[in-house]
Amino acid sequence: MPDYAKKLRMAVKTMRDQVTKSKALDDITNAIVGSTETGKVKEAVITMMMMRLLHLVLYKYL
């Protein structure tokens, strides 16, 4: 695997960890669902946030 791919993979993992631990994620999920059954929606929100972060990173560095 090329070095840039390893760095990108590590950056995405770090961003995912930060997004997953974010209090904002719970607030957004609760606002969307308004219930305690938030597992699937929470995963969808994580995915959307990760896609946006990845887009910003790629736009800035490519």
C-alpha positions in Angstrom: 0.0 0.0 0.0 1.4 3.4 -0.9 2.5 5.7 1.9 -0.2 8.3 1.0 -2.9 5.7 1.2 -1.7 4.6 4.7 -1.7 8.3 5.8 -5.2 8.8 4.4 -6.4 5.6 6.1 -5.0 6.7 9.4 -6.5 10.2 9.1 -9.9 8.8 8.3 -9.7 6.5 11.3 -8.7 9.4 13.5 -11.6 11.5 12.2 -14.1 8.7 12.6 -13.0 8.2 16.2 -13.4 11.9 16.9 -16.8 12.1 15.2 -18.0 8.9 17.1 -17.0 10.4 20.4 -18.6 13.8 19.7 -21.4 15.1 21.9 -22.7 16.9 18.8 -23.4 13.5 17.2 -25.8 12.6 20.0 -27.5 16.0 19.8 -27.9 15.7 16.0 -29.2 12.1 16.2 -31.6 12.9 19.0 -32.9 15.9 17.1 -33.5 13.8 14.0 -35.1 10.8 15.7 -36.4 12.1 19.0 -36.3 8.7 20.6 -33.9 6.3 22.3 -33.7 3.9 19.3 -31.0 5.7 17.5 -28.5 3.0 16.5 -29.1 3.0 12.7 -29.6 6.7 12.5 -26.5 7.4 14.6 -24.5 5.2 12.2 -26.0 7.1 9.2 -25.1 10.4 10.8 -21.5 9.2 11.5 -21.3 8.2 7.8 -22.6 11.5 6.6 -20.2 13.4 8.9 -17.3 11.3 7.7 -18.1 11.8 4.1 -18.2 15.6 4.6 -14.9 15.5 6.6 -13.2 13.4 3.9 -14.5 15.7 1.2 -13.0 18.7 3.0 -9.7 17.0 3.5 -9.5 15.8 -0.1 -10.5 19.2 -1.4 -7.9 20.9 0.7 -5.0 18.6 -0.1 -5.6 17.5 -3.7 
